[in-house]
Amino acid sequence: MKRIRDSEQLNIIGGRIRRARIAAGLSQKQLSEKLELMAVYTCRGSISRIENGRRAITDIEIDAISKVLQVSLDSLFGRDEM
């Protein structure tokens, strides 16, 4: 498996996911459990790595996270900040 350097970022939305999760009052574990109810199996550790930009995120995960956190895809991608 390829090691990731500290300067490498594997996604552009992790920080926005973290802010939305905190605003929703959910822990990483709670988000993981809610995703599992939607048949999206993303463990707490994976959520941490996504939020820190250390793991790529799939389109299926992005869609499910936006639904669980009740935020738009535009918001997660920062399009509403323009």
ROKOL-733482 format. One line per field, with one value per atom (N, C-alpha, C, O): residue number from 1; atom name; y, x, z. Coordinates in nm, 4 decimals, padded with zeros to 6 digits. Each point is the difference from the previous one (the first is absolute). Layout:
BEGIN
i = (NUM/...) $
at = (CA/...) $
Y = (Y/...) $
X = (X/...) $
Z = (Z/...) $
! end
This chain:
BEGIN
i = (1/1/1/1/2/2/2/2/3/3/3/3/4/4/4/4/5/5/5/5/6/6/6/6/7/7/7/7/8/8/8/8/9/9/9/9/10/10/10/10/11/11/11/11/12/12/12/12/13/13/13/13/14/14/14/14/15/15/15/15/16/16/16/16/17/17/17/17/18/18/18/18/19/19/19/19/20/20/20/20/21/21/21/21/22/22/22/22/23/23/23/23/24/24/24/24/25/25/25/25/26/26/26/26/27/27/27/27/28/28/28/28/29/29/29/29/30/30/30/30/31/31/31/31/32/32/32/32/33/33/33/33/34/34/34/34/35/35/35/35/36/36/36/36/37/37/37/37/38/38/38/38/39/39/39/39/40/40/40/40/41/41/41/41/42/42/42/42/43/43/43/43/44/44/44/44/45/45/45/45/46/46/46/46/47/47/47/47/48/48/48/48/49/49/49/49/50/50/50/50/51/51/51/51/52/52/52/52/53/53/53/53/54/54/54/54/55/55/55/55/56/56/56/56/57/57/57/57/58/58/58/58/59/59/59/59/60/60/60/60/61/61/61/61/62/62/62/62/63/63/63/63/64/64/64/64/65/65/65/65/66/66/66/66/67/67/67/67/68/68/68/68/69/69/69/69/70/70/70/70/71/71/71/71/72/72/72/72/73/73/73/73/74/74/74/74/75/75/75/75/76/76/76/76/77/77/77/77/78/78/78/78/79/79/79/79/80/80/80/80/81/81/81/81/82/82/82/82) $
at = (N/CA/C/O/N/CA/C/O/N/CA/C/O/N/CA/C/O/N/CA/C/O/N/CA/C/O/N/CA/C/O/N/CA/C/O/N/CA/C/O/N/CA/C/O/N/CA/C/O/N/CA/C/O/N/CA/C/O/N/CA/C/O/N/CA/C/O/N/CA/C/O/N/CA/C/O/N/CA/C/O/N/CA/C/O/N/CA/C/O/N/CA/C/O/N/CA/C/O/N/CA/C/O/N/CA/C/O/N/CA/C/O/N/CA/C/O/N/CA/C/O/N/CA/C/O/N/CA/C/O/N/CA/C/O/N/CA/C/O/N/CA/C/O/N/CA/C/O/N/CA/C/O/N/CA/C/O/N/CA/C/O/N/CA/C/O/N/CA/C/O/N/CA/C/O/N/CA/C/O/N/CA/C/O/N/CA/C/O/N/CA/C/O/N/CA/C/O/N/CA/C/O/N/CA/C/O/N/CA/C/O/N/CA/C/O/N/CA/C/O/N/CA/C/O/N/CA/C/O/N/CA/C/O/N/CA/C/O/N/CA/C/O/N/CA/C/O/N/CA/C/O/N/CA/C/O/N/CA/C/O/N/CA/C/O/N/CA/C/O/N/CA/C/O/N/CA/C/O/N/CA/C/O/N/CA/C/O/N/CA/C/O/N/CA/C/O/N/CA/C/O/N/CA/C/O/N/CA/C/O/N/CA/C/O/N/CA/C/O/N/CA/C/O/N/CA/C/O/N/CA/C/O/N/CA/C/O/N/CA/C/O/N/CA/C/O/N/CA/C/O/N/CA/C/O/N/CA/C/O/N/CA/C/O/N/CA/C/O) $
Y = (-00.1173/00.1173/00.1241/00.0052/00.0924/00.1235/00.0835/00.0186/00.0306/00.0894/00.1415/00.0415/00.0295/00.1355/00.0992/-00.0088/00.1016/00.1052/00.0959/00.0145/00.0512/00.0952/00.1092/00.0491/-00.0109/00.1093/-00.0441/00.0844/-00.2149/-00.0492/00.0011/-00.0476/00.1016/00.0016/-00.0798/00.0220/-00.1151/-00.0902/00.0387/-00.0653/00.1699/00.0509/00.1489/00.0518/00.0160/00.1447/00.0381/00.1184/-00.2161/00.0333/-00.0454/00.0217/-00.0830/-00.0536/00.1022/-00.0272/00.1441/00.1041/00.0465/00.0269/-00.0176/00.0412/-00.1084/00.0302/-00.1561/-00.1096/00.0103/-00.0136/00.0376/00.0125/00.1138/-00.0178/00.1338/00.1136/-00.0309/00.0344/-00.0984/-00.0349/-00.1046/00.0062/-00.1013/-00.1044/00.0620/-00.0315/00.1193/00.0656/00.0881/00.0014/00.0717/00.0843/-00.0837/00.0463/-00.1693/-00.0905/-00.0656/-00.0688/00.0901/-00.0565/-00.1487/-00.0691/00.0193/-00.1431/-00.0262/00.0784/-00.1887/-00.0472/-00.0774/-00.0325/00.0036/-00.0818/-00.1370/-00.0541/-00.0017/-00.1311/00.0063/-00.0904/00.1958/00.0140/00.0154/-00.0569/00.1337/00.0133/-00.1356/-00.0360/-00.0385/-00.1332/-00.0897/-00.0716/00.0758/-00.0825/00.0404/-00.0863/00.2154/00.0469/-00.0386/-00.0332/00.0376/-00.0427/-00.1491/-00.0437/-00.0333/-00.1444/-00.0308/-00.0952/00.1744/-00.0191/00.0222/-00.0475/00.1202/00.0257/-00.0970/00.0197/-00.1244/-00.1014/00.0587/-00.0463/00.1488/00.0577/-00.0273/00.0640/-00.1588/-00.0477/00.0740/-00.0364/00.1411/00.0840/00.0100/00.0634/-00.1254/-00.0040/00.1366/00.0893/-00.0744/00.1250/00.0416/00.1180/-00.2130/00.0308/00.0539/00.0903/-00.1450/00.0497/00.1415/00.0830/-00.0555/00.1355/00.0976/00.1095/-00.1487/00.0846/00.0283/00.1143/-00.2180/00.0182/00.0852/00.0804/-00.0974/00.0835/00.1458/00.0882/-00.0636/00.1369/00.0656/00.1217/-00.2013/00.0522/-00.0015/00.0337/-00.0730/-00.0022/-00.1130/00.0035/-00.1036/-00.1108/-00.1219/-00.1010/00.1105/-00.1103/00.0590/00.0986/-00.1596/00.0393/-00.0381/-00.0865/00.1517/-00.0259/-00.0294/00.0645/-00.1618/-00.0376/00.0904/00.0659/-00.0648/00.0786/-00.0520/00.0782/-00.2071/-00.0587/00.0496/00.0338/-00.0293/00.0502/00.1481/00.0423/00.0357/00.1436/00.0215/00.0804/-00.1514/00.0139/-00.0373/00.0725/-00.1846/-00.0451/00.0970/00.0304/00.0177/00.0946/00.1282/00.0547/-00.0063/00.1230/-00.0206/00.0910/-00.2085/-00.0290/-00.0116/00.0564/-00.1294/-00.0166/00.1348/00.0295/00.0517/00.1286/00.1103/00.1119/-00.1441/00.0938/00.1280/00.1114/-00.1316/00.1114/-00.0313/-00.1164/00.2189/-00.0204/-00.0441/00.0234/-00.0870/-00.0351/00.1264/00.0022/00.1032/00.1271/00.0503/00.0505/-00.0644/00.0429/-00.0813/00.0560/-00.1871/-00.0844/00.0317/-00.0108/00.0500/00.0323/00.1477/00.0440/00.0321/00.1400/00.0911/00.1144/-00.1633/00.0808/00.1134/00.1016/-00.1187/00.1062/00.1104/00.1001/-00.1173/00.1006/00.0987/00.0992/-00.1255/00.0838/00.1281/00.0825) $
X = (00.0842/-00.0842/00.0891/00.1008/-00.1383/00.0761/-00.0158/-00.1113/00.2212/-00.0034/-00.0315/00.0431/-00.1164/-00.0398/00.0857/00.0127/00.0448/00.0782/-00.0938/-00.1162/00.1676/-00.0810/-00.0586/-00.1096/00.1811/-00.0466/-00.1031/-00.0632/00.0455/-00.0955/-00.1416/-00.0241/-00.0678/-00.1400/-00.0771/00.0155/-00.0990/-00.0693/-00.1452/-00.0672/00.0187/-00.1330/-00.0046/00.0849/-00.1846/-00.0107/-00.1167/-00.0218/-00.0526/-00.1204/00.0045/-00.0960/00.2037/00.0075/-00.0263/-00.0741/00.1338/-00.0198/-00.1441/-00.0517/-00.0129/-00.1410/-00.0892/-00.0996/00.1357/-00.0750/00.0131/-00.0992/00.2204/00.0212/-00.0856/-00.0673/00.0703/-00.0782/-00.1498/-00.0708/00.0228/-00.1425/-00.0372/-00.1079/00.1967/-00.0264/-00.0089/-00.0907/00.1846/00.0001/-00.1240/-00.0629/00.0277/-00.1203/-00.1258/-00.0960/00.0968/-00.1142/00.0000/-00.0954/00.2026/00.0078/00.0301/-00.0368/00.1035/00.0304/00.1482/00.0855/-00.0570/00.1379/00.0323/-00.0897/00.2157/00.0379/-00.0662/-00.0448/00.0386/-00.0631/-00.1489/-00.0524/-00.0153/-00.1428/-00.0229/-00.0943/00.1803/-00.0113/00.0193/-00.0742/00.1725/00.0259/-00.1230/-00.0370/-00.0257/-00.1186/-00.1167/-00.0720/00.0531/-00.1084/00.0264/-00.0930/00.2186/00.0345/-00.0267/-00.0463/00.0758/-00.0227/-00.1483/-00.0339/-00.0542/-00.1440/-00.0399/-00.1046/00.1887/-00.0242/00.0797/00.0114/00.0436/00.0811/00.1286/00.0499/00.0026/00.1298/00.0908/-00.0119/00.1019/00.0812/00.1334/00.0960/-00.0935/00.1173/00.0263/-00.0768/00.1848/00.0275/00.0451/00.0330/-00.0320/00.0391/00.1398/00.0245/00.0673/00.1362/00.0064/00.0783/-00.1598/-00.0048/-00.0555/00.0474/-00.1471/-00.0548/00.1071/00.0130/00.0625/00.1101/00.0993/00.0414/-00.0033/00.0960/-00.0587/00.0712/-00.1992/-00.0660/00.0042/00.0378/-00.0769/-00.0039/00.1379/00.0112/00.0919/00.1370/00.0651/00.1176/-00.1941/00.0523/00.0970/00.0738/-00.0728/00.0944/-00.0592/00.0681/-00.1949/-00.0665/-00.0899/-00.0700/00.0730/-00.0921/-00.1419/-00.0197/-00.0774/-00.1395/-00.0762/00.0224/-00.1121/-00.0756/-00.1219/-00.0444/-00.0075/-00.1207/-00.1176/-00.0846/00.0785/-00.1074/00.0102/-00.1012/00.2237/00.0197/-00.0361/-00.0645/00.1058/-00.0308/-00.1508/-00.0508/-00.0204/-00.1456/-00.0652/-00.0866/00.1272/-00.0590/00.0322/-00.0868/00.2095/00.0387/-00.0812/-00.0441/00.0241/-00.0785/-00.1432/-00.0597/00.0050/-00.1365/-00.0062/-00.0895/00.1842/00.0012/00.0179/-00.0684/00.1596/00.0294/-00.0957/00.0051/-00.0924/-00.0997/00.0653/-00.0415/00.1448/00.0665/00.0026/-00.0015/00.0053/00.0006/00.1378/00.1013/-00.1001/00.1271/00.0783/00.1223/-00.1914/00.0674/00.0725/00.1119/-00.1752/00.0620/00.1258/00.1026/-00.1101/00.1170/00.1158/00.1165/-00.1490/00.1055/00.0393/00.0844/-00.1457/00.0365/-00.0543/00.0436/-00.1377/-00.0549/-00.0876/-00.0165/-00.0393/-00.0846/00.0832/-00.0551/00.1877/00.0894/00.0477/00.0651/-00.0967/00.0489/-00.0788/00.0279) $
Z = (00.0000/00.0000/00.0000/00.0705/-00.1487/-00.0108/00.1269/00.0492/00.0027/00.1156/-00.0479/-00.1076/00.1865/-00.0361/00.0773/00.1221/-00.1939/00.0653/00.0711/-00.0380/00.1419/00.0756/-00.0885/00.0267/-00.1312/-00.0849/-00.1041/-00.0635/00.0454/-00.0991/00.0565/00.1109/-00.1874/00.0385/-00.1037/-00.1202/00.1665/-00.0910/-00.0273/-00.0798/00.1446/-00.0319/00.0316/00.0723/-00.1271/00.0208/00.0908/00.0256/00.0227/00.0766/00.1456/00.0740/-00.0326/00.1359/00.1086/00.0945/-00.1070/00.1008/00.0075/00.1084/-00.2231/-00.0026/00.0601/00.0658/-00.0886/00.0626/00.1512/00.0716/-00.0220/00.1442/00.0572/00.1015/-00.1665/00.0505/-00.0008/00.0946/-00.1998/-00.0086/00.1049/00.0588/-00.0356/00.1008/00.1388/00.0770/-00.0455/00.1308/00.0148/00.1058/-00.2111/00.0030/00.0219/00.0616/-00.1121/00.0171/00.1378/00.0362/00.0408/00.1345/00.0029/00.0950/-00.1986/-00.0081/00.0227/-00.0412/00.1065/00.0098/-00.1278/-00.0778/00.0569/-00.1158/00.0090/-00.1011/00.2205/00.0185/-00.0346/-00.0651/00.1081/-00.0306/-00.1499/-00.0550/-00.0109/-00.1454/-00.0662/-00.0914/00.1368/-00.0539/00.0151/-00.0931/00.2100/00.0251/-00.0903/-00.0501/00.0294/-00.0875/-00.1457/-00.0736/00.0327/-00.1359/-00.0175/-00.1054/00.2088/-00.0069/-00.0211/-00.0702/00.1299/-00.0199/-00.1452/-00.0443/-00.0300/-00.1424/-00.0871/-00.1210/00.1827/-00.0687/-00.0586/-00.1026/00.1697/-00.0364/00.1191/00.1045/-00.1212/00.1109/00.0039/-00.0679/00.1493/00.0162/00.1498/00.0723/-00.0253/00.1436/00.0518/-00.0781/00.2098/00.0635/-00.0418/-00.0253/00.0179/-00.0419/-00.1420/-00.0291/-00.0584/-00.1381/-00.0049/-00.0775/00.1595/00.0044/00.0473/-00.0545/00.1545/00.0473/-00.1119/-00.0194/-00.0540/-00.1098/-00.1129/-00.0602/00.0317/-00.1012/00.0445/-00.0771/00.2017/00.0508/00.0000/-00.0145/00.0304/00.0013/-00.1376/-00.0137/-00.0888/-00.1363/-00.0263/-00.0984/00.1847/-00.0103/-00.0702/-00.0174/-00.0231/-00.0703/-00.1070/00.0228/-00.1382/-00.1068/00.0421/00.0854/-00.1459/00.0339/-00.1291/-00.1024/00.1083/-00.1195/-00.0170/00.0939/-00.2143/-00.0258/00.0820/00.0432/-00.0218/00.0810/00.1440/00.0614/-00.0074/00.1362/00.0096/00.0959/-00.1943/00.0003/00.0012/00.0781/-00.1638/-00.0074/00.1329/00.0489/00.0095/00.1263/00.1135/00.0818/-00.0763/00.1052/-00.0117/00.1011/-00.2229/-00.0164/00.0485/00.0576/-00.0801/00.0455/00.1518/00.0630/-00.0040/00.1458/00.0691/00.0980/-00.1487/00.0635/-00.0443/00.0512/-00.1469/-00.0524/-00.0523/00.0319/-00.1134/-00.0681/-00.1490/-00.0401/-00.0397/-00.1447/-00.0482/00.0659/-00.1811/-00.0627/-00.0324/00.0138/-00.0568/-00.0272/00.1243/-00.0089/00.1230/00.1250/00.0295/00.0388/-00.0569/00.0262/-00.0937/00.0383/-00.1608/-00.0962/00.0034/-00.0781/00.1686/00.0153/-00.1074/-00.0125/-00.0649/-00.1088/00.0514/-00.0674/00.1863/00.0547/00.0645/00.0458/-00.0419/00.0572/-00.1054/00.0329/-00.1598/-00.1093/-00.0108/-00.0870) $
! end
